[in-house]
Amino acid sequence: MLWNKSKDVTALSNRLINIESIKVDQDGNPLKFPNPVAVVGPAELQRPERIPLVFTRSVDLSKHFSARRSFYMPNDNKVEVLYGVYYLEHILIADDMLATYGLFYDFITGKFHSEEITEQYYKDVVAISTTHEFREIALSIGDKESKYVEDAPTFTLSLASGEHRTVTFVSEKYFMEIKEKINLNEADVLRIYWILDAQENANMAVGALRARLRLHKETHEEKGL
């Protein structure tokens, strides 16, 4: 629903380009990757200054913010981890511009917080990267114990205006730090399929945007702009 909404609020449905995945079908043809590209991470992993105050000032919503639960899927031999609150960054890659639609989504209440839409031409994109940042995670509300993640993978889109669009997503080391809180052991962490999916989505966003930026630059150089 939010993926579709990102196309509606940015009005780019008819201008989105096809993105080829690194994966291929049975005939060896590249698969099409979804556009918008959605990079998703737990709300608790985002930069502190981006977290809506409502989750720190409301006792009930703060419980939503720290809610986590894991469960094992025997048919697939995989582990799923669910959160009360997520941060989603939708990146819409169009013909001559891109847009982002980011928000905190409270899965328990179904409400959005801190929705933000940006749009810019490719010439205004300064840098695209995946970096590793430090995060402090409070295990639960009222719990004085914290866990530290020193290399949390973070997708960053830097703009000429000085603005940075960021989303920090999950990693194996992050889940190793909180595994006891979600009743997992080390072997279970290796079965969390979200780890690979999150990295793949971030890599696809970086790759697709860089390819579009190169094409835009080459086109303008040919025109002498």
Secondary structure as UniProt FT lines:
FT   HELIX           2..10
FT   HELIX           13..15
FT   STRAND          19..24
FT   TURN            26..27
FT   STRAND          30..33
FT   STRAND          37..42
FT   HELIX           43..45
FT   HELIX           48..50
FT   HELIX           54..57
FT   HELIX           59..65
FT   STRAND          68..73
FT   TURN            74..77
FT   STRAND          78..83
FT   STRAND          85..94
FT   STRAND          97..106
FT   TURN            107..110
FT   STRAND          111..121
FT   HELIX           122..124
FT   STRAND          125..138
FT   TURN            141..142
FT   STRAND          146..159
FT   TURN            160..161
FT   STRAND          164..168
FT   HELIX           172..178
FT   HELIX           179..182
FT   HELIX           186..189
FT   TURN            190..191
FT   HELIX           193..222
FT   TURN            223..224
//
